[in-house]
Amino acid sequence: MTRFSPARFRDPGFGKHHFAVSGWILVRCPRCARQAQIASAARDARDNVSSGDVPRRLVCRHCGLSRQREKNAPVVFSWGGGPDMVDPYFREPLWLQTNTRHGRLWAYNLEHLDLLRQYVQATLREHDPWYEPWRKMGLFGRLPGWIKQAKNRDEVLRGLDRMRSSLAA
């Protein structure tokens, strides 16, 4: 008799803003509505990358649009309520988002999308013990319940696949 080991996921302990602050974000270009990206435009070593207090640049490779956001401009995170999920820096709609019958799936970039996929398809989800109060509600602790439920796994995975296929188009 062959036993299979369940797909495991070990929570890396990222906070809810990890992917928005540390990397680049894929958005819809405000000029041509094609894929654009927001990247860090750090000028020198004094820019604090971990706090998000770094100038950002929106760049579209299709139409040549380039916008600069300065360090002191407000960063506004929204977690729903509008017709589209938007980035916190320029307030442009995210490229990686899709609707399901339960709600909206979204990701800031490919790394975020891959981590969500690993989490959803895992049948065994592990995390560190919550001894520190600030670790209780990381990225995966804040996901809506319908994403975490096994009965919705196939539908959520189809939605994540739709978002990934939009990258190739």
C-alpha positions as CSV (number, residue, x, y, z in Angstrom):
1,M,0.0,0.0,0.0
2,T,1.5,3.3,-1.0
3,R,0.9,6.4,1.1
4,F,1.3,9.8,-0.4
5,S,2.5,12.7,1.6
6,P,0.2,15.7,1.7
7,A,1.1,18.8,-0.1
8,R,2.7,21.0,2.6
9,F,2.8,24.7,3.0
10,R,5.0,26.4,5.5
11,D,4.0,30.0,6.2
12,P,7.1,32.2,5.5
13,G,5.7,34.8,8.0
14,F,5.2,37.7,5.6
15,G,3.2,40.6,6.8
16,K,0.2,41.9,4.8
17,H,2.2,44.6,3.1
18,H,5.3,42.5,2.2
19,F,4.7,42.3,-1.6
20,A,3.6,45.9,-2.0
21,V,6.6,47.3,-0.2
22,S,9.5,45.0,-1.1
23,G,9.1,44.4,-4.8
24,W,7.4,45.5,-7.9
25,I,3.7,45.6,-8.6
26,L,1.9,44.8,-11.9
27,V,-0.8,47.3,-12.8
28,R,-3.0,48.3,-15.8
29,C,-1.4,51.2,-17.7
30,P,-3.6,54.3,-17.4
31,R,-2.7,55.3,-21.0
32,C,-3.0,52.1,-23.1
33,A,-4.6,49.6,-20.6
34,R,-1.9,47.0,-21.1
35,Q,0.4,45.6,-18.4
36,A,2.7,48.1,-16.7
37,Q,4.8,47.8,-13.6
38,I,5.6,49.9,-10.5
39,A,9.1,49.5,-9.3
40,S,11.4,51.0,-6.7
41,A,13.4,54.0,-7.9
42,A,15.8,54.1,-4.9
43,R,18.3,56.8,-5.4
44,D,20.9,56.1,-2.7
45,A,21.6,54.1,0.4
46,R,19.6,56.5,2.7
47,D,16.3,55.4,1.1
48,N,14.7,52.9,3.5
49,V,13.4,50.1,1.3
50,S,11.8,48.1,4.1
51,S,9.6,50.9,5.2
52,G,8.2,51.6,1.7
53,D,9.5,55.2,1.9
54,V,11.2,54.9,-1.4
55,P,10.3,56.8,-4.6
56,R,8.3,54.6,-7.0
57,R,8.1,54.7,-10.8
58,L,5.3,53.5,-12.9
59,V,6.6,52.3,-16.3
60,C,4.8,50.9,-19.3
61,R,6.9,49.2,-21.9
62,H,4.1,49.2,-24.4
63,C,3.3,52.9,-24.7
64,G,6.4,54.4,-23.0
65,L,4.5,56.0,-20.1
66,S,6.7,56.8,-17.1
67,R,5.6,58.5,-13.9
68,Q,7.6,59.2,-10.8
69,R,6.1,59.2,-7.3
70,E,8.1,61.1,-4.7
71,K,9.1,59.8,-1.2
72,N,6.6,61.8,0.9
73,A,3.5,61.2,-1.2
74,P,0.9,59.2,0.8
75,V,0.7,55.4,0.5
76,V,-2.9,54.3,0.7
77,F,-3.8,50.5,1.0
78,S,-7.3,49.6,0.0
79,W,-8.6,46.1,0.6
80,G,-11.8,46.1,-1.5
81,G,-14.9,48.2,-1.8
82,G,-14.3,49.5,-5.3
83,P,-14.8,48.0,-8.7
84,D,-11.0,47.1,-8.9
85,M,-8.2,46.5,-6.5
86,V,-5.6,49.3,-6.9
87,D,-2.0,49.7,-6.0
88,P,-1.1,51.8,-3.0
89,Y,1.2,54.2,-4.8
90,F,-0.5,55.4,-8.0
91,R,-4.0,54.0,-7.3
92,E,-4.0,52.2,-10.7
93,P,-5.9,48.9,-11.0
94,L,-3.9,45.7,-10.4
95,W,-3.1,43.6,-13.4
96,L,-3.5,40.3,-11.5
97,Q,-7.1,40.2,-10.4
98,T,-10.2,38.2,-11.2
99,N,-13.6,37.6,-9.8
100,T,-15.0,34.3,-8.5
101,R,-18.5,33.6,-7.3
102,H,-17.2,34.0,-3.7
103,G,-15.2,37.2,-4.2
104,R,-12.2,38.8,-5.8
105,L,-8.8,37.2,-6.0
106,W,-5.8,39.5,-6.5
107,A,-2.0,39.6,-6.3
108,Y,0.6,42.3,-6.5
109,N,3.1,40.3,-8.6
110,L,4.2,36.9,-9.8
111,E,5.9,36.0,-6.5
112,H,2.7,36.9,-4.6
113,L,0.6,34.8,-7.0
114,D,2.9,31.8,-6.7
115,L,2.8,31.9,-2.9
116,L,-1.0,32.1,-2.9
117,R,-1.2,29.1,-5.3
118,Q,1.1,27.1,-3.0
119,Y,-1.0,27.9,0.0
120,V,-4.4,27.1,-1.7
121,Q,-3.3,23.8,-3.1
122,A,-1.7,22.6,0.1
123,T,-3.6,20.1,2.2
124,L,-1.4,20.7,5.2
125,R,-0.7,24.3,6.2
126,E,1.9,25.0,8.9
127,H,2.9,28.2,10.7
128,D,5.1,29.1,13.6
129,P,3.6,29.2,17.0
130,W,2.1,32.6,17.7
131,Y,4.1,33.7,20.7
132,E,4.6,37.2,19.5
133,P,1.4,39.2,19.2
134,W,2.4,40.9,15.9
135,R,2.8,37.6,14.2
136,K,-0.8,36.5,14.7
137,M,-2.3,38.0,11.6
138,G,0.2,37.8,8.8
139,L,-0.6,37.6,5.1
140,F,-2.2,34.2,5.3
141,G,-4.1,34.8,8.6
142,R,-5.9,37.7,6.9
143,L,-7.1,35.8,3.8
144,P,-10.9,35.5,3.5
145,G,-12.3,32.3,4.8
146,W,-13.6,31.2,1.4
147,I,-10.0,31.1,0.0
148,K,-8.9,28.9,2.9
149,Q,-11.8,26.4,2.6
150,A,-11.0,23.0,1.0
151,K,-14.4,22.9,-0.7
152,N,-13.5,26.0,-2.8
153,R,-9.9,24.9,-3.6
154,D,-10.6,24.0,-7.3
155,E,-12.5,27.2,-8.0
156,V,-9.8,29.3,-6.3
157,L,-7.0,27.5,-8.2
158,R,-8.9,28.1,-11.5
159,G,-9.0,31.8,-10.7
160,L,-5.3,31.9,-9.9
161,D,-4.6,30.1,-13.2
162,R,-6.7,32.7,-15.1
163,M,-4.5,35.4,-13.5
164,R,-1.3,33.6,-14.5
165,S,-2.5,33.2,-18.1
166,S,-3.1,36.9,-18.3
167,L,0.7,37.4,-17.9
168,A,1.4,35.4,-21.1
169,A,-1.1,37.3,-23.2
